[in-house]
Amino acid sequence: MQFIDEVKIHAQAGHGGAGCVSFRREKFIPFGGPNGGDGGKGGDVVIEVSGNISTLLDLRQRPHQKAKRGSHGMGKDRHGAKGDDLCITVPPGTVVKDAETDEILADLTEPGQKVVLLHGGRGGQGNARFATSTNKAPKFAQPGEPGEERTLRLELKLLADVGLFGFPSVGKSSFITKISAARPKIADYPFTTLTPNLGVVDYKNFRSFVVADIPGLIEGAHQGAGLGYRFLKHVERNRLLLHIIDLSLMPDRDPIHDYESLNRELLLFDEELAKKPQIVVVNKIDLPHVRENLDEIAPYFVAKGIKLFPISSVTGEGIPTLLDEIAGRLWGESSDGAD
């Protein structure tokens, strides 16, 4: 299924039904009173979270959404039926905004969560409502009121405990393949991962956590460079970030510069995002020259009080220690307590 994480739709609640102008027609009562019923209320536009979907693709294909109108009132004091509500289903993590003002209308995170976004129009009153002592046979009724309508922008931000980020081709996809059942596309060129991938990691004591493989970021991402802010927003939901760096291209590429530049991108995109806890991971430690390069860059991180976690997504070296560290950060306990 194609991954769509942002759509714009025009939604309209149902129009209220019109009230009815009607009079009693009974034998021996030549001038019967009014008996026109009220129109029914228009249907609401409701948005509901479903755990069975993971993309906004369906809404991309149907950008115009309209609830049913209320039925018109009828004679013999019969009121019109309420219009059917329109229920729009979205995946967990969907934020609904007004497309014109950027106002957040709903932030939906839990399956089953339901919000009425737009209210249907009120049905018009029939002429029976307007009978008075001075006007016993009113020949008018109210029209129904229009339902609310808005142009909406829906953004999907993945819900995951841990977000993997780093420059393209640092080994994020290989890592998530190693620790979970996720099977992202892997190749040795930039931007192999074009959509975020989620993997569930089974930890000790039947515990698990969700890891999101965020597509590679580059300098200028906060302004849309590369895959840009389209995927930076997915990091906002993560409780913990794994910043993966690659030492295999030294000296042609400076991993310290990469580390600093991506943290700068997080800061420029969202100051709160830059404050999220990070674990710095050195991948590809199975390569001999990477071990040598690790000794060269380690003093920089030691000076900042940052512990490095060298791993190999190929051999699995260092991964158990890293998973213990992740568990400790997520659940506030030592790795020993998780055994």
N, C-alpha and C positions, 0 to 999 in steps of 0.2 A: 504494500500500500504506500502511495506517495505521502511524504511527510509535509503537511502544510501547517505552519505555525502562526500565520497572520492572515486574516480576511477582513473585508469590509462588506457589510450587508445593510440593506435598507429594510427596516421592520416597521410594520404598521398593525396596531390593534384594530379589532373589528368595529365597524360603524354600528351605532345603536339602531334598532328597528324603529320605524315610525308608529306613532299612535294611530288609532283607527277612529274614523267618524262613522258612527252607526246608530240606528234607532230601533227600538223595539217594534216589532210588527206582530201584534197579537189580535186575534179575533175579538171583536167588541171593544178594543182599545185603539181607536183610530189615531190618537196622538200619543203614542208610547214615548217614554223617556229615552235619553241617550244610553247606549250600552257598548260604546267602543272601547276595546281593551288597550292596554299599554304595549308599547314595543319592547322587545327583549334587549338586554344589555349586550354590547359587542364583546367578542372574546378577547381575553388578555393575551399578551405575549409573555410567555414564561420561559426561562432558561434553566435547564437542569443538568446536573453533572452525571455522566455515565462512566463507570469504570471499564466499560467494554470497548471504548474507542480511544484512540491516541493521537488523532489528527483532526484538523478542521477542514479536511478535504471536501466533505459533503456540503458544507456551507459555501465553499468556493464555487461549487457547481450550481448552487441555488442562492444567488445574492439578493433576491427579493422575497421577503417573508411577510405573509399577511394572515392575520387571524380571521375567523369567520364573523360575518355581521350578525346582529341579532335579528330574529324574525319580527315581522310587523305584527301589530295588534290586530285583533279580529272582532267581529261583532259578538253579541251575547256575552260581553265582558270577558272574552278570552284574551289572555295576555300572550304576547309572542315569546318564544323560547330564547334563552340566552345563547349567544353564538359560541361555538366551540373554541376553547383556548388553543393557541398555537404553542406547542412545546418544542423548543430548540434544545437539542442535546449537544453537550460539549464535553471534552475530556477534562479530567482533573488538572488544575493549574491554569485555567483560562481566566483572563482578565478582560472584562467588558468595559469599553470606554465609549463616550460620545465622540464620534469622529470629528465633529466641528470644534468642540471646546476642550477635548482631551480629558474631560472629567471621568473619573473612575466610577462606574455605576455598580459594578459587582466584581468581587474577587473570589473565584470559586475553586475550592481545593479538595472538598470531600465528596466522594460518590454519594448520590442521593440528595445533595444540596440543591435547593430550588429557590429561585427568586423571580418575582413578577417584575418585569422590566417596563412594560407598557400596559396601560389600563384601557380596556375597551370603553367605547362611548356609551353614555347613558341612553336608555330607550326613551322615546317620546311618550307622553301621557295621552291616552285616548280621551275622546270628548266626554266620556262619563265622569271624568275627574273635574270637569269645569261647570257642571250643572249647579246653579244657585237658585235662590228663591226668585230672583229677578230675571234669570236667564235659564229657563228650564230645558231648553233644547239647543245647546251650543252646537254650532256647525263647524267647529274647528278642532284640531288636535295638534300636538307637537311633533315635529320631525325628530328623528333620532340624532344624537350628537356624534360627531366623528371621533374615532379612537385616536389615541396618541400615536405619533410616529416619529422615528428618529433614524438617522444613519449611524450605525454602530461599527466600531472597530474591535475585533476580537483578537487577542494575543495569547498564545499558548506559551507558558513558561514551565519547562519540565520540572516535575517534583522529584528530587533525588537528594539523598543524604550527602553524597560526595560528588563533586564535579572535577573532572580531569581537564586541565587546560595547559596549553603550551604552544610553541610554534609548530607549524605543520611538520609531519614526519618525525616527531620525537618519540613515537612508539606508544601513543595513547591507545590506539585501537588494538595493538598487540597485547597491551597490558589488560584491557577489559576482557579480551578473549581468554587470557590466561586465568583470570580470577572468577569468571562467570560463564554463563551459557550464551552470552551475546556473541554474535558472529558478524561483526562489521566488515565491510570491504577493506582489505589491506593491500597497499602497494607502495612503492618507493618513489612517490612524487607528491608535490604539494597538493593540499586540499583533497586527499583521497576521501576523507569523511566529509560529505556534503550535508548530512543531516545528523542531529544528535542521536546517539545510541544509548539505550539503558540496559544495564545488567544488574542482576540480583546476585549478591555475594552471600553464600551460606557460610556463616561463621560458627564459632563454638557454642555449645549449649543451645542448639537449634535457633540461634539468633541469625538475623540477616540484615543487610543494608543495601540500598540501591545506589549504584554508581552511574553517572552520566558522562559519556565521552563527548565533550564539546568540540566541534570542529576547530581546526587550528586557527589561531589568531596571529595577526602581524601588527607591526607598528601602524598607527592610524586607524586601528579597528574601531575606536570610539566614534570616528567620523565616517565609518562605513567602508574603510579600506579592506580589501580581501572579502571575507564573509562578514566582517564588521559587526555592527551592533545587532544585526539580525540574530546572532548567536550569543553575544555578550549577555543579553537579557535572560538566557537560560541559566546562567551562573547565579543570578540573583536569588534563586530559590534554594540553592545548596547550603547546607549547614557547614560544610568543610570543603576546602579546595585542595586538590593535589596538583602542585605546579611541577610538571615534568620537564626536565632539561636534558639536552643531548650533548655529550662531550665528544662524540665520535668525529665531529667535523673540525675540531681544533687542529691547528691554529687558524684555519680559514674563517671560522665562525667563532665569535666570542660568546660563550654561554652566560657569562656574567652580564654582558650587555643585553642579551635576550631576556634574562631574568628581570633586570631592572626595567626594560622597556615595556614588558607585558604588565608588570605591576603598575607602571605609569598609566597604561591603557585602562586598567581597572579603576584607578583613581579618577581619571578624566571622565569615564563613563558614569561612575556613581561612587561617591566617597564612602558610602556605607559598604559597598561591595568590596572596596579595597581593605576594609577593616576585618573581613571574614578571616578566620584562622586558616593558615596554610601549612601544608607539609610539602617540603621540597624533595623531589625524587630524582635521582640520577639513574636513567635507564641505560641499557646496553652494557652493563658492567661485565658481561661475559667476554667482551672484546678487550684484549690485552692493553691496547693504547688508551682505552677509556679509564682503566685502573690507574695508569700513569697520570692521565690528565686530571683525575680526581684529586690526587695529591697537590696538583698545581692550583686548583681553584678553591680547595677546602679552606685555606686561611681566610678568604673573603667572608665566607658564611660563618665561620667560627667567630670572627670579629663582631658579627651581627647577632651572635647568640642563636644561630639557626642550625639545627641538626640536619644533616643530609642522610637520606635513605637510599643507598645504592641497591639497585635491583636488576634482574635480567628477566625479561618477559619470555625469553627463549628457554633458559634452564630452570627458571623459578627461583634462582638465588635471591635471597633477601625479601622475598614476597611475604612469607609468614610473619617476619618481624614487622613489616610495613602494615599488614592487616591488623596485627595486635595494636599498633600505634593508632590506626584509624578507629578501632573499636574503643580504645581508651578515650580518644577525643570525643567520640559520639556519645558514649554512655557514661563518661566521667568516672571511669574506673581504670585500674591498672590491668595490663594484659594478664597478670596472674589471676586476678579476680574473674576473668572471663573464661578461664579453663573449666 
